[in-house]
Amino acid sequence: MYNIPKPTVKTMPTFTKATSAEGVRQNLAWLKNHAKEYQGQWIAMNEGIFLGANESFLELYKTMKHSSQLSVALFINLK
């Protein structure tokens, strides 16, 4: 009758190192010491390592994508 294609299922990892228990601890430690420096911005982190910041989420997203860090980046809004 109708030729409807079957949906494609893509599997994603359940977590990245940025959101593992140890990664969360490392990110929180970094935030405790540096959050005020980036107030009003979006930041990207991974396992306590600062990857970048920008007032615009879209611009930070593009930066992470261009630097091949998008798959490990954890985005945090410090506004």
C-alpha positions as CSV (number, residue, x, y, z in Angstrom):
1,M,0.0,0.0,0.0
2,Y,2.3,2.8,1.2
3,N,6.1,2.5,0.9
4,I,7.2,4.1,4.2
5,P,10.8,3.6,5.1
6,K,11.8,2.1,8.4
7,P,13.3,4.6,10.9
8,T,17.0,4.6,11.4
9,V,18.2,4.2,14.9
10,K,21.6,5.7,15.9
11,T,23.1,4.7,19.1
12,M,24.8,7.3,21.3
13,P,27.1,6.6,24.2
14,T,25.2,6.9,27.5
15,F,27.8,9.3,28.8
16,T,31.0,11.1,27.9
17,K,33.9,11.5,30.2
18,A,32.6,15.1,30.9
19,T,29.6,13.6,32.6
20,S,31.2,10.6,34.3
21,A,31.3,10.8,38.1
22,E,34.9,11.8,38.1
23,G,34.4,14.2,35.2
24,V,31.6,15.9,37.1
25,R,33.8,16.3,40.2
26,Q,36.6,17.8,38.1
27,N,34.2,20.2,36.4
28,L,32.8,21.3,39.7
29,A,36.2,21.9,41.1
30,W,37.2,24.0,38.1
31,L,33.9,26.0,38.3
32,K,34.4,26.7,42.0
33,N,37.7,28.4,41.2
34,H,36.9,30.1,37.9
35,A,33.2,30.6,37.4
36,K,33.3,34.3,38.3
37,E,35.8,35.0,35.5
38,Y,33.2,33.8,32.9
39,Q,30.0,35.2,34.5
40,G,27.4,36.0,31.8
41,Q,28.9,33.5,29.3
42,W,28.5,30.0,28.1
43,I,31.5,27.8,28.7
44,A,32.6,24.4,27.4
45,M,34.4,21.9,29.6
46,N,35.6,18.3,29.7
47,E,36.9,16.5,32.8
48,G,37.8,19.8,34.5
49,I,39.5,21.2,31.5
50,F,38.2,24.5,30.1
51,L,37.6,24.3,26.4
52,G,36.3,27.7,25.6
53,A,33.8,30.5,26.4
54,N,31.5,32.9,24.5
55,E,28.5,35.0,25.3
56,S,26.7,33.2,22.4
57,F,25.9,29.5,22.7
58,L,25.8,29.2,18.9
59,E,29.3,30.7,18.5
60,L,30.8,28.5,21.2
61,Y,29.1,25.5,19.6
62,K,30.6,26.4,16.3
63,T,34.0,26.8,17.9
64,M,33.8,23.4,19.5
65,K,32.7,21.8,16.2
66,H,35.5,23.4,14.3
67,S,38.1,22.3,16.8
68,S,36.7,18.7,16.8
69,Q,35.8,19.0,20.5
70,L,32.1,19.0,20.2
71,S,31.7,15.3,21.1
72,V,33.4,15.8,24.5
73,A,32.2,19.3,25.3
74,L,29.9,19.9,28.2
75,F,28.2,23.3,27.8
76,I,27.4,25.3,30.9
77,N,25.5,28.6,31.1
78,L,27.0,31.0,33.6
79,K,24.4,33.7,33.2
